[in-house]
């Protein structure tokens, strides 16, 4: 499958981002609708993976600036990667890793020196293979065990 990753621009791209997130987080994982959509979406940069027919197949969110400072405890130069989602049809293709690297590149373009993410515990190995290290205890987020991870760029 040929996939292109780009920064989501405009309503059509954001609709594709929402479709992917709805399928992965709300339908597959059972996360409540009101927990999935938050006030960080409008101020974040969304990366969108688009398949050969123009369909959304993956997405990730980059939180930066003041929002990132609040969430990461004020660590200067740190951005936050979140809402990484890949449709079942595109899993196992390396797309998740490509999206992580695309978020890192977008963060670097904004002056980031580190990336933080809040990984579902079942995905820790995936992120560790990409150079992320777990920090602190396991905690609950939307009924799913998570752990904070970071990577210096």
C-alpha positions in Angstrom: 0.0 0.0 0.0 1.4 3.4 -1.0 0.9 5.9 1.8 1.6 9.6 1.9 2.0 11.4 5.3 1.2 15.1 5.4 0.2 17.8 7.9 -3.6 17.9 7.9 -4.8 21.1 6.3 -8.4 22.1 6.0 -11.8 20.6 6.9 -11.5 17.6 4.5 -8.1 16.5 6.0 -9.4 17.0 9.6 -12.5 14.9 8.7 -10.1 12.0 7.7 -8.2 12.4 10.9 -11.4 12.2 12.9 -12.5 9.1 10.9 -9.3 7.3 11.8 -9.4 8.2 15.4 -13.1 7.3 15.7 -12.5 3.9 14.2 -9.4 3.1 16.4 -10.1 4.7 19.7 -13.9 4.9 19.9 -15.0 1.8 17.9 -12.1 -0.6 18.5 -10.9 0.4 22.0 -14.2 1.6 23.4 -13.1 5.0 24.5 -16.0 7.4 25.2 -16.6 9.9 22.6 -16.3 12.8 25.0 -12.9 11.6 26.2 -11.5 11.3 22.6 -12.2 14.9 21.5 -10.6 17.5 23.6 -9.6 21.2 23.7 -6.1 20.4 22.4 -7.3 19.4 19.0 -7.8 22.9 17.6 -4.4 24.1 18.7 -2.4 21.0 17.7 -0.8 19.9 14.4 -2.3 16.7 13.0 -0.4 14.4 10.8 -2.4 12.4 8.3 -1.5 9.2 6.5 -3.4 8.9 3.2 -3.8 5.8 1.2 -3.8 5.4 -2.6 -7.5 6.2 -2.9 -7.2 9.4 -0.8 -8.5 7.6 2.3 -7.2 8.3 5.8 -5.3 5.2 7.1 -3.4 6.7 10.0 -2.9 9.9 12.1 -0.9 11.4 15.0 -1.1 14.6 16.9 1.7 17.0 17.8 1.1 19.3 20.8 3.7 22.2 21.1 4.2 25.5 22.7 2.3 26.6 25.8 0.0 23.6 25.6 3.0 21.2 25.6 4.6 23.1 28.5 1.5 22.6 30.6 1.2 18.9 29.9 4.9 18.0 30.2 5.4 19.8 33.4 7.2 22.8 31.9 10.0 21.0 30.2 11.4 23.6 27.7 12.0 22.2 24.2 9.7 19.2 24.7 6.7 18.5 22.4 4.0 15.9 23.0 3.1 13.1 20.5 -0.4 11.8 21.0 -3.4 10.2 19.4 -1.3 7.9 17.2 -3.8 5.7 15.3 -3.4 3.3 12.4 -6.4 1.5 10.8 -6.3 -2.3 11.1 -5.8 -2.6 7.3 -2.5 -0.6 7.5 -1.1 -2.2 10.7 2.1 -4.2 10.4 3.3 -2.1 7.5 5.6 0.2 9.4 3.2 3.1 9.1 3.0 3.6 12.9 6.8 4.1 13.0 6.6 6.4 10.0 4.0 8.6 11.8 6.2 8.7 14.9 9.1 9.9 12.8 6.9 12.4 11.0 5.8 13.9 14.4 9.4 14.0 15.5 10.4 15.9 12.3 7.5 18.3 12.7 8.6 18.8 16.3 12.2 19.5 15.3 10.9 22.0 12.8 9.3 23.8 15.7 12.5 23.8 17.7 11.9 20.7 19.8 14.7 18.8 21.5 12.6 16.1 23.1 9.3 14.3 22.5 7.0 13.0 25.3 4.2 10.6 24.7 1.7 8.8 26.9 1.7 5.2 25.6 -0.8 2.5 26.2 1.1 -0.2 28.2 0.5 -2.8 25.4 2.4 -0.5 23.0 5.5 0.1 25.2 7.7 -2.3 23.1 6.7 -0.5 19.9 7.9 2.9 21.3 11.0 1.4 22.9 12.1 0.1 19.5 11.9 3.6 18.2 14.2 4.9 21.0 11.7 6.0 23.7 12.3 5.3 27.4 9.5 4.8 29.9 9.4 7.1 33.0 7.3 6.9 36.1 4.5 4.6 37.1 1.6 3.1 35.1 -1.5 5.3 35.3 -5.1 5.1 34.0 -6.2 7.2 31.0 -9.7 6.6 29.6 -9.8 3.2 31.3 -6.6 2.0 29.7 -3.2 1.6 31.5 -0.6 4.1 30.2 3.0 5.1 30.9 4.8 8.3 30.0 7.8 7.9 27.6 10.3 10.3 26.3 13.0 10.5 23.6 15.7 13.1 23.1 15.9 14.1 19.4 
